[in-house]
Amino acid sequence: MNIKEALNRTHRDLRNFLEAEVLLKSCLEIENVELYLNPDRHLSHYELNLLAEAIEKRKNHLPLAYITGEKEFYSLEFRVTPDTFIPRPETEFLVEAVLKKILDPGSLILEKNQHPASSIQHPVNIIDLGTGCGNIAATLARYIPHSKIYATDISKKALGVAKENARRHRVEDRITFLEGDLFSPLENRHLKGKIDFLVSNPPYVIKSEIDSLMPEVANYEPRIALDGGEDGLSFYRRIIEGAAQYLKSLPRRPASTAKRGEQAGQGYLVLELGIDQAPQVKEMIEKTSKFESIEIIKDYSGIERVIVARRAVISNR
């Protein structure tokens, strides 16, 4: 069987041409263009067996990313395993919000990848809670050269994958990976009042609804990365309760003396949201009286996907 025949067979079996391309190029360890430059190249017995196994796994709803071990996020490739949550395109809105706030705190409008964030020369301190495969942390580190990121996760195996991804993108010197539940591994790091951005894509699925999700998610992705408790909001409560003490809360410097993109004053809380969760999470943040200028960002489907809140100034400091 040659490449052209294998592609047609995979397409027929999966009924999804894009997935057929991804699966075949992964099994053959070739780039997408090679599928069409050399269509008459015959597959070895090993490659045929590998492809047959991959097709069967996909037909049994194993996520494509777990079969290939790869997932693209913000134009970067990340290794993923069944120990890690698979990055979603909507999480790119969280990354965009951070990059835009660094460059222009007054706006959240930013064309994807059309920013000079790499030109920022001052330190930016970031906490990423529940880092998973490290896609948020590594992407921010890649685009913010003077960033210092503290990425936590309760899963030791997930952290192992995250470290691998940091090395892959050559940002391991900018990220400190810490094992533990949310803030717990940060407590003795002397970071309180020093953080510019605290970000998280927490578990936000209602516990009773997990089993009703599509089988690729319900049967294979780590439940610990999905389960948001009885109402889907348990992690938001904990994060919002603990976030303020870590974020900078000093008065802003006059515009005439502030450097471009400098975060010398107030830090930001940036969270991804589940569907219809924005009003409740916004209310939680408002009730603390420790944040101001709350903004909500919609994704391409019009879903309120990311919430951004600026730490209020502590007047007596």
N, C-alpha and C positions, 0 to 999 in steps of 0.2 A: 504494500500500500504506500502510495506517495503522499506528499504533503497536501496536495489539492484534494485527493480522495479522503484523507484523514480529516481535513477541515469540513468537507461536506458531510461526512459521517457524524462528526461531533455536533455539527449544526442540526442535523436531523434528530439526533438523540436528545439534545438539550432544548431544541426549539428556541434557541437564543444565539444569534450569530456572534454578537460581541463576546459572550461568555465562551463560545467555541474558539474564537481567536485567542483569548486570554489563556484558556486551558491548554491549547495546543502549543503555543509559544513557550509556556511554562514547562511543559513536559519535554520539549525539544531543546529548551534553554537557548532560544534564539530571540531576536528582536522581531517586532511585528512586521517590518518591511520584508524580512527574509521569508515570510510565509508566501509572499507573492513574487519574489525575485527568483526563487528556486522551487517552483511548485512540483517539479518532477522528481525531487530528491526522495528516495525511499527511506522509510522508517525502519530502524533495526527492530529485532524481536523484543529487545528490552524496552525500546520506546513505545512499541505497540502495546505491550503489557502495562506500561506506566499510564498510557493514555486510557486504556480500558478501565483500569482501576479508578482513575480520576473521574471519568464519566459516571461510573457507578456511584462514587461518593457524592457527586453533585446531584444525581437523580434521587439520592436519599436525603437531599436538602442540606448536606454539609456546605457551609458558606464557601463561595469561591475563594475568598481571601485566605481561608484556612487550608484549602487545597494547594494553592500556589505559595502560601506563606508571605504574600505581599499585598499591600494596599496603598494606593496613592492618596496623599493628603497635602493640599496646598502645593501641588506640583512637585512634591517630594515623595519618594518611595519609602515605605516603612515595613519592617518585618512584623508580622503578627502570628500568634499561635492561639490555640484554644484557651490559653491562660489569659489572653488579653481581649478586651473589647475591641471590636473592629471600628476604626475611625469612620465617621460619617461626614459627608460634604457640608452639612449644616453647621458643623463645629468650626468650619473655616470662618464663619461670621464672628465667632469669638476672637479668633486670631486677628481678624481685620479690625475689630473694635479696639484691641490693645494697640496695634500699630498706629491706628489713626489717632488715638488719644495721646500717644507720645508726640506725634507730629503736630497735631492741632487739637488741643483739648476742647475747642468749641464746636467740633463737627464730627459726625460719624460716617460721612459719605466718603467712600474711597474705592476707586477702581482696583480690582484684584491685581496684586503684584505691581501696581503703578505707584510706588512710593519709594522715597529715598531713605527709608529707615536705617539702612546700613551706614548712612553718613552721620548718624548720631554718635557723638564722641563722649558723652557723659555716662556714668554707670546707671543701670536700670535694674532694680531689685524686684524679683518676681517670685511668688509662691504658686505652685500648681498642685492642687489637692486632687488625689486620685488620678495619677498621671497615666496609668494603664501602660500602653506601649510607648508612651513618651512623645506622642505626635505633637501635642500642643507645646510642651516644653522645648523639644528639639527645633520645632519650626520657629518659635520666638527667638531662641538662641541663634538660629541661623540668620535671621533678619535683623537682630539687634546685637551687634558685635561686642558691645561692652555690657551685656546683660550678665547678671548673676541670678541663677534660677535654683530654687529649692523645690524639688518634685517628690511628693510623698505618695505611697501606695501601701495598702495593707497586704498585698500579695507579693511575696518574695519572687515568685516565678515571673510575674508581670514586670517587676523591677529589672530582672535579668534581661528581658527583651528590650525594655526601655534603655538600658545601658548600652546594649548592642546597637540600637538605633542612634543613640547619641554619638557613638564612635563612628558609625557609618557616615554621619553627616558632619563629622569633625567638630563637634561642639561639646565633647565630653568635659573639657576644662571649664565650661560655663555652667554646668548643671551638677548640683549635688543631689543624688538620689537617696532618699531616706525611707526605711521601712517602718510602717506604723499606720494607725488609724487617724486620718485627717491631720489635726494639729499636733497630735501626741509626740511625733519625733522632732517637732520644731521647738518644743518648750524650753530646751536648754541651749538654744542656738543664738540667743541674744538678738533676736530679730524684731522684737516688738517696737513699733513706731518707726521702722526703717524700710518698710516695703512699699514700692510704687504701685504694684498690681498684684492682687490676689485673684487667681482664676481657677475655675473648676467646671468640668462637665460631669456633675455627680449622677449617681443612679437616681432616676426619677420615674420609673414605671411603678404603678400601683401593684402591690404584691399579688392581689387576687387576679390581676389581668395578665400576668406574665405568661401563663400557660395558653392564653388565647392569642398570643402574638404569632406571627408567621413562624413556621417550624425552624427556619434557619436561625432565628433569634432564640426562640423558647427552648429548643432542644440542644443548642450547641454553644451559644455565647455564655460567658461566666455569669451565673445568677447574681453573684455578688456585685457585678457591674451594672445590673439592671434594677435590682430590688430597692425601690425608694420607700418602702414601708407601707403601712396601711392606706395612706392617702397619697403616696408618691412624693411627699414633701419632707420626709424626716431628715435627709441630708442638708436640705436648704436651711432648716432651723438651726442645725448644729454649725454650719458654715457661717451663717449670718451672725450667730451669737458670738463666735470667736474671731471673726475677721477684723473688726474695728481695732482691736488692740495691736494688730500687726501693721496696719496701714499708717503711712505718714499722715500727720494731722497738723502741720505747721502752716501759718498764714502764707499765702502766695507772695512771691517776690514781685515788685513792680515790673511791668512789661519791659521797661527800658533797661533793666539790669538782668533779666532772665535770659538764659541761653536758649537757643532753638530746641524745643522738645524737652526742656529740662523739667524733671518731676521733683523739684525740691520741696514742694509744699504738701498737697493732699494726695493720698493714694486712692486707687480705684478698686472696687469689687466688681468682677466681671464673671457672670455665670450663664451657662447655657440653660435653657428652659425646655420643659416638655410642653406638649400641646395644651393650651388653656390654663397653664400654670402662672402666667405673667401677673395677673391681678393679685393672686395670693402671695406670691413671692415679693411683689412690690409692697404689699401691706406689711409683711414681716419686716422688710428693711425700714420702712417708714416708722414702725412702732419702736425701733431701737433709738430713734432720735440721734443717731450717730452718723447718718449719711445725708447727702443732699444731691440735688441735680440728677435725679434718677431718670435714666433713658432706657427705652426698650427698642430693640432692633428686630425687624421682621426679616424672615428669609425669603427666598425667591418664590415660595408658595404663599406668601402673605401670613405665615405663622409667626407669632411673637416668639422669637427664638433665643435672644440674648438680652440680659438686663445688665446695665452698667450703673453703678452708684459711686459717687465721690465721697470720700471720708470728710465729714464736717470738721471744721477747724476747732481745735481746743483753745479757747480764748486766753486761758491763764498760763499758757506755756510760753 
